[in-house]
Amino acid sequence: MASEQLVVVELPEGGKPRIILDRDELPLLRRDGDTEYRCGACDVVLAEQVWQWEVRNLVLRCPSCGAYNEVRK
């Protein structure tokens, strides 16, 4: 399974709407794909076995460190 580091981002006020996954349980997302995504700040796995297209427009808030992450563009 491939593993990718997410990019830590700031959440801008206004601008383009984003879908934010924000919950206390890890992983935030688990599917049947081929990639896991790790927090860009603390390296914890935020999404397991997902397809890249499933997380392309999501922002994932890490419950461990509070950082907001997105997939590299």
Predicted model as a PDB file, atoms N, CA, C, CB and O in Angstrom, pLDDT in the B-factor column:
MODEL        1                                                                  
ATOM      1  N   MET A   1       0.847  -1.179   0.000  1.00 84.00           N  
ATOM      2  CA  MET A   1       0.000   0.000   0.000  1.00 84.00           C  
ATOM      3  C   MET A   1       0.889   1.239   0.000  1.00 84.00           C  
ATOM      4  CB  MET A   1      -0.962   0.000   1.222  1.00 84.00           C  
ATOM      5  O   MET A   1       1.872   1.313   0.737  1.00 84.00           O  
ATOM      6  N   ALA A   2       0.537   2.188  -0.819  1.00 92.00           N  
ATOM      7  CA  ALA A   2       1.268   3.456  -0.882  1.00 92.00           C  
ATOM      8  C   ALA A   2       0.944   4.300   0.350  1.00 92.00           C  
ATOM      9  CB  ALA A   2       0.919   4.233  -2.182  1.00 92.00           C  
ATOM     10  O   ALA A   2      -0.134   4.188   0.932  1.00 92.00           O  
ATOM     11  N   SER A   3       1.889   5.139   0.727  1.00 94.00           N  
ATOM     12  CA  SER A   3       1.699   6.020   1.868  1.00 94.00           C  
ATOM     13  C   SER A   3       2.149   7.421   1.468  1.00 94.00           C  
ATOM     14  CB  SER A   3       2.485   5.509   3.118  1.00 94.00           C  
ATOM     15  O   SER A   3       3.243   7.595   0.930  1.00 94.00           O  
ATOM     16  N   GLU A   4       1.310   8.414   1.729  1.00 93.00           N  
ATOM     17  CA  GLU A   4       1.635   9.790   1.362  1.00 93.00           C  
ATOM     18  C   GLU A   4       1.474  10.716   2.549  1.00 93.00           C  
ATOM     19  CB  GLU A   4       0.757  10.261   0.207  1.00 93.00           C  
ATOM     20  O   GLU A   4       0.578  10.551   3.377  1.00 93.00           O  
ATOM     21  N   GLN A   5       2.365  11.698   2.613  1.00 95.00           N  
ATOM     22  CA  GLN A   5       2.301  12.745   3.637  1.00 95.00           C  
ATOM     23  C   GLN A   5       1.374  13.841   3.127  1.00 95.00           C  
ATOM     24  CB  GLN A   5       3.731  13.319   3.970  1.00 95.00           C  
ATOM     25  O   GLN A   5       1.505  14.283   1.986  1.00 95.00           O  
ATOM     26  N   LEU A   6       0.444  14.279   3.957  1.00 95.00           N  
ATOM     27  CA  LEU A   6      -0.431  15.389   3.611  1.00 95.00           C  
ATOM     28  C   LEU A   6       0.287  16.711   3.841  1.00 95.00           C  
ATOM     29  CB  LEU A   6      -1.732  15.333   4.428  1.00 95.00           C  
ATOM     30  O   LEU A   6       1.316  16.752   4.516  1.00 95.00           O  
ATOM     31  N   VAL A   7      -0.248  17.785   3.285  1.00 94.00           N  
ATOM     32  CA  VAL A   7       0.315  19.124   3.420  1.00 94.00           C  
ATOM     33  C   VAL A   7      -0.512  19.896   4.445  1.00 94.00           C  
ATOM     34  CB  VAL A   7       0.342  19.869   2.043  1.00 94.00           C  
ATOM     35  O   VAL A   7      -1.737  19.958   4.338  1.00 94.00           O  
ATOM     36  N   VAL A   8       0.151  20.477   5.429  1.00 95.00           N  
ATOM     37  CA  VAL A   8      -0.540  21.291   6.438  1.00 95.00           C  
ATOM     38  C   VAL A   8      -0.937  22.610   5.792  1.00 95.00           C  
ATOM     39  CB  VAL A   8       0.365  21.534   7.704  1.00 95.00           C  
ATOM     40  O   VAL A   8      -0.131  23.247   5.113  1.00 95.00           O  
ATOM     41  N   VAL A   9      -2.205  23.021   6.011  1.00 92.00           N  
ATOM     42  CA  VAL A   9      -2.726  24.250   5.411  1.00 92.00           C  
ATOM     43  C   VAL A   9      -3.393  25.110   6.473  1.00 92.00           C  
ATOM     44  CB  VAL A   9      -3.722  23.927   4.278  1.00 92.00           C  
ATOM     45  O   VAL A   9      -3.821  24.620   7.518  1.00 92.00           O  
ATOM     46  N   GLU A  10      -3.472  26.390   6.184  1.00 89.00           N  
ATOM     47  CA  GLU A  10      -4.247  27.324   6.998  1.00 89.00           C  
ATOM     48  C   GLU A  10      -5.648  27.373   6.398  1.00 89.00           C  
ATOM     49  CB  GLU A  10      -3.579  28.763   7.045  1.00 89.00           C  
ATOM     50  O   GLU A  10      -5.803  27.283   5.181  1.00 89.00           O  
ATOM     51  N   LEU A  11      -6.645  27.512   7.222  1.00 79.00           N  
ATOM     52  CA  LEU A  11      -8.005  27.651   6.709  1.00 79.00           C  
ATOM     53  C   LEU A  11      -8.300  29.127   6.504  1.00 79.00           C  
ATOM     54  CB  LEU A  11      -9.044  27.005   7.675  1.00 79.00           C  
ATOM     55  O   LEU A  11      -8.403  29.878   7.474  1.00 79.00           O  
ATOM     56  N   PRO A  12      -8.438  29.553   5.253  1.00 65.00           N  
ATOM     57  CA  PRO A  12      -8.716  30.966   4.996  1.00 65.00           C  
ATOM     58  C   PRO A  12     -10.146  31.327   5.374  1.00 65.00           C  
ATOM     59  CB  PRO A  12      -8.467  31.298   3.527  1.00 65.00           C  
ATOM     60  O   PRO A  12     -11.052  30.499   5.292  1.00 65.00           O  
ATOM     61  N   GLU A  13     -10.329  32.548   5.781  1.00 67.00           N  
ATOM     62  CA  GLU A  13     -11.675  33.065   6.053  1.00 67.00           C  
ATOM     63  C   GLU A  13     -12.326  33.370   4.712  1.00 67.00           C  
ATOM     64  CB  GLU A  13     -11.635  34.349   6.975  1.00 67.00           C  
ATOM     65  O   GLU A  13     -11.753  34.094   3.898  1.00 67.00           O  
ATOM     66  N   GLY A  14     -13.503  32.832   4.475  1.00 66.00           N  
ATOM     67  CA  GLY A  14     -14.179  33.061   3.200  1.00 66.00           C  
ATOM     68  C   GLY A  14     -13.482  32.301   2.085  1.00 66.00           C  
ATOM     69  O   GLY A  14     -12.770  31.329   2.338  1.00 66.00           O  
ATOM     70  N   GLY A  15     -13.683  32.736   0.876  1.00 67.00           N  
ATOM     71  CA  GLY A  15     -13.043  32.068  -0.260  1.00 67.00           C  
ATOM     72  C   GLY A  15     -13.762  30.804  -0.654  1.00 67.00           C  
ATOM     73  O   GLY A  15     -14.956  30.656  -0.396  1.00 67.00           O  
ATOM     74  N   LYS A  16     -13.049  29.895  -1.276  1.00 72.00           N  
ATOM     75  CA  LYS A  16     -13.601  28.651  -1.790  1.00 72.00           C  
ATOM     76  C   LYS A  16     -14.066  27.735  -0.653  1.00 72.00           C  
ATOM     77  CB  LYS A  16     -12.564  27.936  -2.652  1.00 72.00           C  
ATOM     78  O   LYS A  16     -13.303  27.461   0.273  1.00 72.00           O  
ATOM     79  N   PRO A  17     -15.314  27.263  -0.719  1.00 74.00           N  
ATOM     80  CA  PRO A  17     -15.815  26.368   0.331  1.00 74.00           C  
ATOM     81  C   PRO A  17     -15.033  25.054   0.333  1.00 74.00           C  
ATOM     82  CB  PRO A  17     -17.325  26.090   0.136  1.00 74.00           C  
ATOM     83  O   PRO A  17     -14.660  24.551  -0.727  1.00 74.00           O  
ATOM     84  N   ARG A  18     -14.793  24.513   1.491  1.00 80.00           N  
ATOM     85  CA  ARG A  18     -14.059  23.256   1.640  1.00 80.00           C  
ATOM     86  C   ARG A  18     -14.850  22.308   2.524  1.00 80.00           C  
ATOM     87  CB  ARG A  18     -12.649  23.501   2.230  1.00 80.00           C  
ATOM     88  O   ARG A  18     -15.572  22.746   3.420  1.00 80.00           O  
ATOM     89  N   ILE A  19     -14.720  21.031   2.281  1.00 88.00           N  
ATOM     90  CA  ILE A  19     -15.299  20.020   3.154  1.00 88.00           C  
ATOM     91  C   ILE A  19     -14.210  19.637   4.148  1.00 88.00           C  
ATOM     92  CB  ILE A  19     -15.826  18.762   2.342  1.00 88.00           C  
ATOM     93  O   ILE A  19     -13.112  19.242   3.756  1.00 88.00           O  
ATOM     94  N   ILE A  20     -14.518  19.755   5.436  1.00 91.00           N  
ATOM     95  CA  ILE A  20     -13.541  19.472   6.483  1.00 91.00           C  
ATOM     96  C   ILE A  20     -13.982  18.238   7.260  1.00 91.00           C  
ATOM     97  CB  ILE A  20     -13.372  20.689   7.433  1.00 91.00           C  
ATOM     98  O   ILE A  20     -15.075  18.212   7.825  1.00 91.00           O  
ATOM     99  N   LEU A  21     -13.125  17.213   7.286  1.00 93.00           N  
ATOM    100  CA  LEU A  21     -13.372  16.041   8.128  1.00 93.00           C  
ATOM    101  C   LEU A  21     -12.750  16.341   9.482  1.00 93.00           C  
ATOM    102  CB  LEU A  21     -12.777  14.713   7.493  1.00 93.00           C  
ATOM    103  O   LEU A  21     -11.542  16.553   9.588  1.00 93.00           O  
ATOM    104  N   ASP A  22     -13.578  16.356  10.507  1.00 93.00           N  
ATOM    105  CA  ASP A  22     -13.133  16.753  11.838  1.00 93.00           C  
ATOM    106  C   ASP A  22     -13.861  15.886  12.861  1.00 93.00           C  
ATOM    107  CB  ASP A  22     -13.395  18.277  12.097  1.00 93.00           C  
ATOM    108  O   ASP A  22     -15.028  16.128  13.170  1.00 93.00           O  
ATOM    109  N   ARG A  23     -13.171  14.883  13.381  1.00 94.00           N  
ATOM    110  CA  ARG A  23     -13.735  14.039  14.431  1.00 94.00           C  
ATOM    111  C   ARG A  23     -12.613  13.558  15.325  1.00 94.00           C  
ATOM    112  CB  ARG A  23     -14.516  12.839  13.835  1.00 94.00           C  
ATOM    113  O   ARG A  23     -11.440  13.764  15.014  1.00 94.00           O  
ATOM    114  N   ASP A  24     -12.953  12.926  16.424  1.00 96.00           N  
ATOM    115  CA  ASP A  24     -11.946  12.537  17.409  1.00 96.00           C  
ATOM    116  C   ASP A  24     -11.354  11.152  17.187  1.00 96.00           C  
ATOM    117  CB  ASP A  24     -12.538  12.596  18.767  1.00 96.00           C  
ATOM    118  O   ASP A  24     -10.301  10.842  17.744  1.00 96.00           O  
ATOM    119  N   GLU A  25     -12.003  10.312  16.390  1.00 95.00           N  
ATOM    120  CA  GLU A  25     -11.535   8.945  16.176  1.00 95.00           C  
ATOM    121  C   GLU A  25     -10.597   8.854  14.982  1.00 95.00           C  
ATOM    122  CB  GLU A  25     -12.717   8.008  15.978  1.00 95.00           C  
ATOM    123  O   GLU A  25     -10.763   9.557  13.986  1.00 95.00           O  
ATOM    124  N   LEU A  26      -9.618   7.982  15.100  1.00 97.00           N  
ATOM    125  CA  LEU A  26      -8.689   7.727  13.998  1.00 97.00           C  
ATOM    126  C   LEU A  26      -8.886   6.314  13.473  1.00 97.00           C  
ATOM    127  CB  LEU A  26      -7.226   7.934  14.450  1.00 97.00           C  
ATOM    128  O   LEU A  26      -9.178   5.414  14.260  1.00 97.00           O  
ATOM    129  N   PRO A  27      -8.741   6.089  12.196  1.00 97.00           N  
ATOM    130  CA  PRO A  27      -8.517   7.091  11.165  1.00 97.00           C  
ATOM    131  C   PRO A  27      -9.804   7.862  10.884  1.00 97.00           C  
ATOM    132  CB  PRO A  27      -7.993   6.434   9.880  1.00 97.00           C  
ATOM    133  O   PRO A  27     -10.901   7.391  11.187  1.00 97.00           O  
ATOM    134  N   LEU A  28      -9.659   9.030  10.311  1.00 97.00           N  
ATOM    135  CA  LEU A  28     -10.825   9.834   9.967  1.00 97.00           C  
ATOM    136  C   LEU A  28     -11.636   9.193   8.843  1.00 97.00           C  
ATOM    137  CB  LEU A  28     -10.393  11.239   9.564  1.00 97.00           C  
ATOM    138  O   LEU A  28     -12.852   9.363   8.761  1.00 97.00           O  
ATOM    139  N   LEU A  29     -10.940   8.454   7.981  1.00 95.00           N  
ATOM    140  CA  LEU A  29     -11.576   7.853   6.813  1.00 95.00           C  
ATOM    141  C   LEU A  29     -10.918   6.503   6.553  1.00 95.00           C  
ATOM    142  CB  LEU A  29     -11.466   8.786   5.559  1.00 95.00           C  
ATOM    143  O   LEU A  29      -9.693   6.386   6.592  1.00 95.00           O  
ATOM    144  N   ARG A  30     -11.743   5.473   6.283  1.00 96.00           N  
ATOM    145  CA  ARG A  30     -11.227   4.149   5.948  1.00 96.00           C  
ATOM    146  C   ARG A  30     -12.091   3.574   4.831  1.00 96.00           C  
ATOM    147  CB  ARG A  30     -11.217   3.202   7.201  1.00 96.00           C  
ATOM    148  O   ARG A  30     -13.314   3.516   4.953  1.00 96.00           O  
ATOM    149  N   ARG A  31     -11.454   3.152   3.744  1.00 96.00           N  
ATOM    150  CA  ARG A  31     -12.169   2.615   2.582  1.00 96.00           C  
ATOM    151  C   ARG A  31     -11.491   1.318   2.116  1.00 96.00           C  
ATOM    152  CB  ARG A  31     -12.210   3.665   1.422  1.00 96.00           C  
ATOM    153  O   ARG A  31     -10.915   0.587   2.921  1.00 96.00           O  
ATOM    154  N   ASP A  32     -11.565   1.047   0.818  1.00 95.00           N  
ATOM    155  CA  ASP A  32     -10.953  -0.143   0.224  1.00 95.00           C  
ATOM    156  C   ASP A  32      -9.974   0.228  -0.878  1.00 95.00           C  
ATOM    157  CB  ASP A  32     -12.026  -1.073  -0.330  1.00 95.00           C  
ATOM    158  O   ASP A  32      -9.832  -0.508  -1.855  1.00 95.00           O  
ATOM    159  N   GLY A  33      -9.302   1.351  -0.732  1.00 96.00           N  
ATOM    160  CA  GLY A  33      -8.378   1.836  -1.756  1.00 96.00           C  
ATOM    161  C   GLY A  33      -6.965   1.328  -1.581  1.00 96.00           C  
ATOM    162  O   GLY A  33      -6.730   0.288  -0.965  1.00 96.00           O  
ATOM    163  N   ASP A  34      -6.011   2.093  -2.144  1.00 96.00           N  
ATOM    164  CA  ASP A  34      -4.629   1.629  -2.180  1.00 96.00           C  
ATOM    165  C   ASP A  34      -3.620   2.573  -1.510  1.00 96.00           C  
ATOM    166  CB  ASP A  34      -4.229   1.416  -3.594  1.00 96.00           C  
ATOM    167  O   ASP A  34      -2.412   2.362  -1.618  1.00 96.00           O  
ATOM    168  N   THR A  35      -4.111   3.612  -0.820  1.00 96.00           N  
ATOM    169  CA  THR A  35      -3.186   4.604  -0.251  1.00 96.00           C  
ATOM    170  C   THR A  35      -3.605   4.982   1.164  1.00 96.00           C  
ATOM    171  CB  THR A  35      -3.126   5.866  -1.139  1.00 96.00           C  
ATOM    172  O   THR A  35      -4.792   5.049   1.483  1.00 96.00           O  
ATOM    173  N   GLU A  36      -2.595   5.228   2.012  1.00 97.00           N  
ATOM    174  CA  GLU A  36      -2.874   5.814   3.326  1.00 97.00           C  
ATOM    175  C   GLU A  36      -2.291   7.220   3.326  1.00 97.00           C  
ATOM    176  CB  GLU A  36      -2.272   4.941   4.500  1.00 97.00           C  
ATOM    177  O   GLU A  36      -1.279   7.480   2.674  1.00 97.00           O  
ATOM    178  N   TYR A  37      -2.929   8.121   4.057  1.00 97.00           N  
ATOM    179  CA  TYR A  37      -2.489   9.513   4.137  1.00 97.00           C  
ATOM    180  C   TYR A  37      -2.187   9.861   5.579  1.00 97.00           C  
ATOM    181  CB  TYR A  37      -3.555  10.472   3.558  1.00 97.00           C  
ATOM    182  O   TYR A  37      -2.986   9.591   6.476  1.00 97.00           O  
ATOM    183  N   ARG A  38      -1.008  10.473   5.799  1.00 98.00           N  
ATOM    184  CA  ARG A  38      -0.532  10.823   7.130  1.00 98.00           C  
ATOM    185  C   ARG A  38      -0.525  12.333   7.340  1.00 98.00           C  
ATOM    186  CB  ARG A  38       0.863  10.259   7.354  1.00 98.00           C  
ATOM    187  O   ARG A  38      -0.335  13.102   6.397  1.00 98.00           O  
ATOM    188  N   CYS A  39      -0.734  12.744   8.579  1.00 98.00           N  
ATOM    189  CA  CYS A  39      -0.707  14.156   8.939  1.00 98.00           C  
ATOM    190  C   CYS A  39       0.650  14.756   8.593  1.00 98.00           C  
ATOM    191  CB  CYS A  39      -1.017  14.344  10.437  1.00 98.00           C  
ATOM    192  O   CYS A  39       1.691  14.168   8.885  1.00 98.00           O  
ATOM    193  N   GLY A  40       0.630  15.925   7.972  1.00 97.00           N  
ATOM    194  CA  GLY A  40       1.862  16.610   7.608  1.00 97.00           C  
ATOM    195  C   GLY A  40       2.603  17.186   8.799  1.00 97.00           C  
ATOM    196  O   GLY A  40       3.770  17.557   8.669  1.00 97.00           O  
ATOM    197  N   ALA A  41       1.961  17.271   9.957  1.00 98.00           N  
ATOM    198  CA  ALA A  41       2.608  17.828  11.147  1.00 98.00           C  
ATOM    199  C   ALA A  41       3.121  16.745  12.095  1.00 98.00           C  
ATOM    200  CB  ALA A  41       1.639  18.732  11.886  1.00 98.00           C  
ATOM    201  O   ALA A  41       4.260  16.821  12.558  1.00 98.00           O  
ATOM    202  N   CYS A  42       2.292  15.734  12.391  1.00 98.00           N  
ATOM    203  CA  CYS A  42       2.688  14.747  13.414  1.00 98.00           C  
ATOM    204  C   CYS A  42       2.796  13.317  12.891  1.00 98.00           C  
ATOM    205  CB  CYS A  42       1.701  14.775  14.545  1.00 98.00           C  
ATOM    206  O   CYS A  42       3.132  12.412  13.655  1.00 98.00           O  
ATOM    207  N   ASP A  43       2.518  13.095  11.610  1.00 98.00           N  
ATOM    208  CA  ASP A  43       2.727  11.808  10.933  1.00 98.00           C  
ATOM    209  C   ASP A  43       1.717  10.719  11.306  1.00 98.00           C  
ATOM    210  CB  ASP A  43       4.100  11.312  11.237  1.00 98.00           C  
ATOM    211  O   ASP A  43       1.902   9.574  10.893  1.00 98.00           O  
ATOM    212  N   VAL A  44       0.675  11.014  12.053  1.00 98.00           N  
ATOM    213  CA  VAL A  44      -0.336  10.011  12.382  1.00 98.00           C  
ATOM    214  C   VAL A  44      -1.159   9.711  11.116  1.00 98.00           C  
ATOM    215  CB  VAL A  44      -1.262  10.506  13.557  1.00 98.00           C  
ATOM    216  O   VAL A  44      -1.369  10.604  10.295  1.00 98.00           O  
ATOM    217  N   VAL A  45      -1.625   8.461  10.955  1.00 98.00           N  
ATOM    218  CA  VAL A  45      -2.424   8.087   9.784  1.00 98.00           C  
ATOM    219  C   VAL A  45      -3.837   8.644   9.947  1.00 98.00           C  
ATOM    220  CB  VAL A  45      -2.458   6.533   9.600  1.00 98.00           C  
ATOM    221  O   VAL A  45      -4.544   8.319  10.901  1.00 98.00           O  
ATOM    222  N   LEU A  46      -4.231   9.492   8.995  1.00 97.00           N  
ATOM    223  CA  LEU A  46      -5.562  10.105   9.033  1.00 97.00           C  
ATOM    224  C   LEU A  46      -6.560   9.390   8.130  1.00 97.00           C  
ATOM    225  CB  LEU A  46      -5.472  11.561   8.633  1.00 97.00           C  
ATOM    226  O   LEU A  46      -7.757   9.387   8.416  1.00 97.00           O  
ATOM    227  N   ALA A  47      -6.087   8.787   7.049  1.00 97.00           N  
ATOM    228  CA  ALA A  47      -6.966   8.080   6.118  1.00 97.00           C  
ATOM    229  C   ALA A  47      -6.281   6.776   5.716  1.00 97.00           C  
ATOM    230  CB  ALA A  47      -7.293   8.961   4.857  1.00 97.00           C  
ATOM    231  O   ALA A  47      -5.115   6.781   5.319  1.00 97.00           O  
ATOM    232  N   GLU A  48      -7.007   5.658   5.818  1.00 97.00           N  
ATOM    233  CA  GLU A  48      -6.459   4.343   5.489  1.00 97.00           C  
ATOM    234  C   GLU A  48      -7.164   3.770   4.275  1.00 97.00           C  
ATOM    235  CB  GLU A  48      -6.588   3.382   6.682  1.00 97.00           C  
ATOM    236  O   GLU A  48      -8.383   3.880   4.138  1.00 97.00           O  
ATOM    237  N   GLN A  49      -6.391   3.162   3.402  1.00 97.00           N  
ATOM    238  CA  GLN A  49      -6.907   2.434   2.245  1.00 97.00           C  
ATOM    239  C   GLN A  49      -7.929   3.248   1.452  1.00 97.00           C  
ATOM    240  CB  GLN A  49      -7.533   1.129   2.695  1.00 97.00           C  
ATOM    241  O   GLN A  49      -9.022   2.765   1.154  1.00 97.00           O  
ATOM    242  N   VAL A  50      -7.570   4.472   1.119  1.00 96.00           N  
ATOM    243  CA  VAL A  50      -8.473   5.312   0.323  1.00 96.00           C  
ATOM    244  C   VAL A  50      -7.907   5.491  -1.077  1.00 96.00           C  
ATOM    245  CB  VAL A  50      -8.690   6.692   1.000  1.00 96.00           C  
ATOM    246  O   VAL A  50      -6.709   5.312  -1.298  1.00 96.00           O  
ATOM    247  N   TRP A  51      -8.762   5.842  -2.008  1.00 94.00           N  
ATOM    248  CA  TRP A  51      -8.345   6.211  -3.356  1.00 94.00           C  
ATOM    249  C   TRP A  51      -8.074   7.705  -3.361  1.00 94.00           C  
ATOM    250  CB  TRP A  51      -9.427   5.823  -4.424  1.00 94.00           C  
ATOM    251  O   TRP A  51      -8.746   8.459  -2.657  1.00 94.00           O  
ATOM    252  N   GLN A  52      -7.116   8.133  -4.132  1.00 89.00           N  
ATOM    253  CA  GLN A  52      -6.731   9.545  -4.146  1.00 89.00           C  
ATOM    254  C   GLN A  52      -7.905  10.461  -4.471  1.00 89.00           C  
ATOM    255  CB  GLN A  52      -5.616   9.770  -5.149  1.00 89.00           C  
ATOM    256  O   GLN A  52      -8.023  11.535  -3.881  1.00 89.00           O  
ATOM    257  N   TRP A  53      -8.771  10.064  -5.391  1.00 90.00           N  
ATOM    258  CA  TRP A  53      -9.907  10.911  -5.766  1.00 90.00           C  
ATOM    259  C   TRP A  53     -10.873  11.110  -4.601  1.00 90.00           C  
ATOM    260  CB  TRP A  53     -10.649  10.301  -6.955  1.00 90.00           C  
ATOM    261  O   TRP A  53     -11.624  12.086  -4.597  1.00 90.00           O  
ATOM    262  N   GLU A  54     -10.877  10.209  -3.606  1.00 89.00           N  
ATOM    263  CA  GLU A  54     -11.791  10.341  -2.466  1.00 89.00           C  
ATOM    264  C   GLU A  54     -11.397  11.478  -1.529  1.00 89.00           C  
ATOM    265  CB  GLU A  54     -11.841   9.042  -1.689  1.00 89.00           C  
ATOM    266  O   GLU A  54     -12.247  12.011  -0.816  1.00 89.00           O  
ATOM    267  N   VAL A  55     -10.136  11.850  -1.522  1.00 90.00           N  
ATOM    268  CA  VAL A  55      -9.665  12.881  -0.587  1.00 90.00           C  
ATOM    269  C   VAL A  55      -9.209  14.151  -1.293  1.00 90.00           C  
ATOM    270  CB  VAL A  55      -8.529  12.337   0.250  1.00 90.00           C  
ATOM    271  O   VAL A  55      -8.724  15.075  -0.639  1.00 90.00           O  
ATOM    272  N   ARG A  56      -9.353  14.214  -2.603  1.00 87.00           N  
ATOM    273  CA  ARG A  56      -8.837  15.328  -3.410  1.00 87.00           C  
ATOM    274  C   ARG A  56      -9.344  16.691  -2.924  1.00 87.00           C  
ATOM    275  CB  ARG A  56      -9.225  15.131  -4.871  1.00 87.00           C  
ATOM    276  O   ARG A  56      -8.557  17.637  -2.896  1.00 87.00           O  
ATOM    277  N   ASN A  57     -10.597  16.834  -2.547  1.00 85.00           N  
ATOM    278  CA  ASN A  57     -11.148  18.134  -2.150  1.00 85.00           C  
ATOM    279  C   ASN A  57     -11.450  18.224  -0.659  1.00 85.00           C  
ATOM    280  CB  ASN A  57     -12.406  18.414  -2.929  1.00 85.00           C  
ATOM    281  O   ASN A  57     -12.187  19.110  -0.228  1.00 85.00           O  
ATOM    282  N   LEU A  58     -10.888  17.319   0.126  1.00 91.00           N  
ATOM    283  CA  LEU A  58     -11.137  17.322   1.565  1.00 91.00           C  
ATOM    284  C   LEU A  58     -10.000  17.989   2.329  1.00 91.00           C  
ATOM    285  CB  LEU A  58     -11.335  15.898   2.067  1.00 91.00           C  
ATOM    286  O   LEU A  58      -8.844  17.973   1.904  1.00 91.00           O  
ATOM    287  N   VAL A  59     -10.355  18.566   3.449  1.00 93.00           N  
ATOM    288  CA  VAL A  59      -9.375  19.014   4.435  1.00 93.00           C  
ATOM    289  C   VAL A  59      -9.581  18.101   5.636  1.00 93.00           C  
ATOM    290  CB  VAL A  59      -9.546  20.566   4.813  1.00 93.00           C  
ATOM    291  O   VAL A  59     -10.704  17.933   6.110  1.00 93.00           O  
ATOM    292  N   LEU A  60      -8.496  17.513   6.126  1.00 95.00           N  
ATOM    293  CA  LEU A  60      -8.561  16.594   7.255  1.00 95.00           C  
ATOM    294  C   LEU A  60      -7.935  17.247   8.474  1.00 95.00           C  
ATOM    295  CB  LEU A  60      -7.854  15.262   6.927  1.00 95.00           C  
ATOM    296  O   LEU A  60      -6.753  17.592   8.461  1.00 95.00           O  
ATOM    297  N   ARG A  61      -8.738  17.420   9.545  1.00 96.00           N  
ATOM    298  CA  ARG A  61      -8.186  17.981  10.778  1.00 96.00           C  
ATOM    299  C   ARG A  61      -7.690  16.842  11.644  1.00 96.00           C  
ATOM    300  CB  ARG A  61      -9.243  18.837  11.539  1.00 96.00           C  
ATOM    301  O   ARG A  61      -8.454  15.942  11.991  1.00 96.00           O  
ATOM    302  N   CYS A  62      -6.424  16.876  11.993  1.00 97.00           N  
ATOM    303  CA  CYS A  62      -5.813  15.821  12.793  1.00 97.00           C  
ATOM    304  C   CYS A  62      -6.283  15.925  14.243  1.00 97.00           C  
ATOM    305  CB  CYS A  62      -4.270  15.901  12.716  1.00 97.00           C  
ATOM    306  O   CYS A  62      -6.095  16.964  14.875  1.00 97.00           O  
ATOM    307  N   PRO A  63      -6.895  14.861  14.782  1.00 97.00           N  
ATOM    308  CA  PRO A  63      -7.329  14.906  16.178  1.00 97.00           C  
ATOM    309  C   PRO A  63      -6.154  14.846  17.160  1.00 97.00           C  
ATOM    310  CB  PRO A  63      -8.285  13.761  16.457  1.00 97.00           C  
ATOM    311  O   PRO A  63      -6.311  15.198  18.329  1.00 97.00           O  
ATOM    312  N   SER A  64      -4.991  14.410  16.703  1.00 97.00           N  
ATOM    313  CA  SER A  64      -3.824  14.326  17.587  1.00 97.00           C  
ATOM    314  C   SER A  64      -3.164  15.676  17.819  1.00 97.00           C  
ATOM    315  CB  SER A  64      -2.810  13.366  17.014  1.00 97.00           C  
ATOM    316  O   SER A  64      -2.817  16.011  18.952  1.00 97.00           O  
ATOM    317  N   CYS A  65      -2.987  16.460  16.748  1.00 97.00           N  
ATOM    318  CA  CYS A  65      -2.257  17.735  16.896  1.00 97.00           C  
ATOM    319  C   CYS A  65      -3.069  18.963  16.474  1.00 97.00           C  
ATOM    320  CB  CYS A  65      -0.984  17.686  16.083  1.00 97.00           C  
ATOM    321  O   CYS A  65      -2.636  20.090  16.711  1.00 97.00           O  
ATOM    322  N   GLY A  66      -4.234  18.767  15.856  1.00 96.00           N  
ATOM    323  CA  GLY A  66      -5.093  19.886  15.467  1.00 96.00           C  
ATOM    324  C   GLY A  66      -4.768  20.510  14.126  1.00 96.00           C  
ATOM    325  O   GLY A  66      -5.440  21.457  13.718  1.00 96.00           O  
ATOM    326  N   ALA A  67      -3.751  20.008  13.420  1.00 96.00           N  
ATOM    327  CA  ALA A  67      -3.373  20.597  12.120  1.00 96.00           C  
ATOM    328  C   ALA A  67      -4.405  20.263  11.048  1.00 96.00           C  
ATOM    329  CB  ALA A  67      -1.979  20.093  11.681  1.00 96.00           C  
ATOM    330  O   ALA A  67      -4.998  19.185  11.053  1.00 96.00           O  
ATOM    331  N   TYR A  68      -4.608  21.199  10.134  1.00 95.00           N  
ATOM    332  CA  TYR A  68      -5.480  20.980   8.984  1.00 95.00           C  
ATOM    333  C   TYR A  68      -4.600  20.533   7.813  1.00 95.00           C  
ATOM    334  CB  TYR A  68      -6.300  22.282   8.624  1.00 95.00           C  
ATOM    335  O   TYR A  68      -3.571  21.148   7.529  1.00 95.00           O  
ATOM    336  N   ASN A  69      -5.013  19.463   7.142  1.00 95.00           N  
ATOM    337  CA  ASN A  69      -4.198  18.848   6.089  1.00 95.00           C  
ATOM    338  C   ASN A  69      -4.995  18.677   4.811  1.00 95.00           C  
ATOM    339  CB  ASN A  69      -3.657  17.495   6.548  1.00 95.00           C  
ATOM    340  O   ASN A  69      -6.215  18.517   4.839  1.00 95.00           O  
ATOM    341  N   GLU A  70      -4.283  18.712   3.678  1.00 93.00           N  
ATOM    342  CA  GLU A  70      -4.893  18.387   2.397  1.00 93.00           C  
ATOM    343  C   GLU A  70      -3.886  17.625   1.549  1.00 93.00           C  
ATOM    344  CB  GLU A  70      -5.375  19.667   1.667  1.00 93.00           C  
ATOM    345  O   GLU A  70      -2.692  17.613   1.847  1.00 93.00           O  
ATOM    346  N   VAL A  71      -4.379  16.988   0.486  1.00 90.00           N  
ATOM    347  CA  VAL A  71      -3.530  16.248  -0.450  1.00 90.00           C  
ATOM    348  C   VAL A  71      -2.694  17.216  -1.248  1.00 90.00           C  
ATOM    349  CB  VAL A  71      -4.371  15.366  -1.390  1.00 90.00           C  
ATOM    350  O   VAL A  71      -3.171  18.284  -1.633  1.00 90.00           O  
ATOM    351  N   ARG A  72      -1.438  16.852  -1.503  1.00 81.00           N  
ATOM    352  CA  ARG A  72      -0.572  17.678  -2.365  1.00 81.00           C  
ATOM    353  C   ARG A  72      -1.207  17.831  -3.722  1.00 81.00           C  
ATOM    354  CB  ARG A  72       0.840  17.061  -2.504  1.00 81.00           C  
ATOM    355  O   ARG A  72      -1.789  16.890  -4.262  1.00 81.00           O  
ATOM    356  N   LYS A  73      -1.094  19.019  -4.269  1.00 72.00           N  
ATOM    357  CA  LYS A  73      -1.680  19.261  -5.587  1.00 72.00           C  
ATOM    358  C   LYS A  73      -0.654  19.069  -6.668  1.00 72.00           C  
ATOM    359  CB  LYS A  73      -2.267  20.660  -5.673  1.00 72.00           C  
ATOM    360  O   LYS A  73      -0.963  19.229  -7.848  1.00 72.00           O  
TER     361      LYS A  73                                                      
ENDMDL                                                                          
END                                                                             
